Amino acid sequence: MVEHEFGPLRSRASRKPWPECPDIIIYRCGHCGKLYQGLGGDQPAQALSCCNMTMECLSPLHIEDVMPEFNVDYKIVGGFNQSAVQVFWETKPEDKPEWILLKTFTGGYIKYVASKKRPPLVFPLADEDAYVYCDRQVCQECVFRCKRGFMIYLYSKTRGLLEIPLEKMSDYFKV
């Protein structure tokens, strides 16, 4: 058996972690357009307000609802010692994402898309979020789908909030 040295980002978990991160809830002010993320998983008992108006709770669209003119994809890169999720997008300039959030097993990573930023946006993974079933140097996106349960949230002013689950499997492994 090949001995591998554990990198500082590698998960030490012996089995796939259960998703513990609550659903992402995003609110938008209809007057000024500011966005707020609700933490804790439940919608508040009282309606949130901004600019003396009740804020709208955004319902995410599925990527199929906006394709083909708005296309988002991802790739899991790295392997057992270092892994990351790369997010790619193809849109019209006016549809460009403002930010992308990767919801993981234990929390979330958010990155803002700078005006001149081109794809991909890279989210490095650590601790339980970096769990991998195998000991391959490069992720094969195989039948174990180690990142199943992760979700990509993308916000565009023109399209609103989109969600993309990390569920794909390499065509090589499909039966």
N, C-alpha and C positions, 0 to 999 in steps of 0.2 A: 504494500500500500504506500502511496506517495504521501510524504509528510509535507504539509503546507504551513507556512508561517502565517499567523493571523495578523492582518493589518489592523490599524486603530479604528477603522470604520466598519469592519466586519461584524455581523451579528453573531452573538454567542448562543443564540436560542437553538435548542435542539429540535424544535418543531415550529411550524408556521404560526406566527402570532395571530391572535384573534383581532379583528378590527375593533379598536376601542375608541376611535375618534368619532364624536357625534356628527350628524349630518351638518353640512355647511348651510347656514342661513344668511342670505344677503338682503339688506334693505336699501331702497333708493328713495331719496327725497324727490318728489315730483316738481318741486320748485327750483332748487339749486342743483340737483343732480348728484349730490354727495351720496356715497355708498358707505354702509356700515355692515360689519360682519357680526352676527349674533354668536356668542360663545355659550356653551353649555348644552346645546342640542335641542332645547325646547323653545318654542315661540313664547315671548313674554305674555303675561296675563293682560297687561295694559298695552294698547297700541303705542308704538314708538312714534315720536314726532320730531320734525325738523322744520324750521321756517314757519312755525305755527300751523303745520299741516301733518296729517297722518302719513307715515312712510309706507311705501309699498313693499311687500315681501316678494322678492323676485322668484319666479318659478323657472328653473333652468330648462332650456331647450335641449333636445338631443341633437347630436351632430347631424343625424339623418334629415332633420327638419330644415337645415340650412345648406345642405350640399346640393349641387356641386360648386356653387359660387363661393362657398366658404368651406374650406377643407382644413381639417386639423388631424394630425397623426402623431404618433410617438414611437420611440424606440428605447428599449432597455439596453444600456451599454455597460460594459464591464462584466465582472463575474463575482467569484466568491469573496474576494478581498476588497474590491472597490466597485461600486455600481452606481449608476445614475439613470435618470429618465430624461431623455431629450424630447422636447415638444417642438413640432414643426407646424407651420401654418402657411396656407396659400389663400390670400384674400385680395380684394381690391384695396387700394391704399386707404380709402375712407373707412373700411371695415377692420383695419388693423387692431389687434387686441391691445387694450390698455394694460391689463395684468393677467397673469396666469397663476392659479393656485393648484398645487398638487396635494390632495388629501391622501394621507398614508394610514398605516395601522395605528400610529401613535399621535398624530397631529397633522400639521400641514406646513407647506413651504409656499410662500408667495413671492413672486418676482414681478416687478413692473417692467413693461416693455418700452424701452427708450425709443424716441422718435426715429432714430437711424438703425435700430437693432433689426437684424435679419435673423431668420431661424437658423439653428435651433436655440431654444432656451434650455439650459441644462440645470437639473435639480439633482445634486449629489445626495446620496442616501447614507445613513449611518444607523447604528444600533439595530433595534428590531425591524426598522423599515428596510434595512439592507439584507434581510433574511433571504437566503437562497437554499434550495433543496439539494442541489448538486455541488460538486467541487470544481466546476469548469471555470477556466480563466475568462471565457466569453459567454455571455448569456445566449442561449439558443431559442428563447421564447418557446419552450417545449410544453408538453402536456401538463407539467406541474404548475405552470403559471404562478410563480412565486409572488407576483405583485397583484394578483387578483384580489379585488377589494379596494385598490387604490382608485382614485377618481381625479380627473383633470377638470378644473373649472376655469373657464376663460371668459373674460368680460370685454365686450366691444360696445361702444356707445350706440352704434347703428344696429347691432344684432341682439344686444342684451347679454344675458348670462347663458353660457353653454356648458354642458357636462359631457365628458367622454370617459367611460369606464376603461380601465386597463385590463382587458379580457382577451386580447388577440393572442393567437398561437401561430407560430411559424407554419407555413403551408407544408413544409417538410414533414411535420409531425402529425398533421391531420389525417384521420383515417377515412 
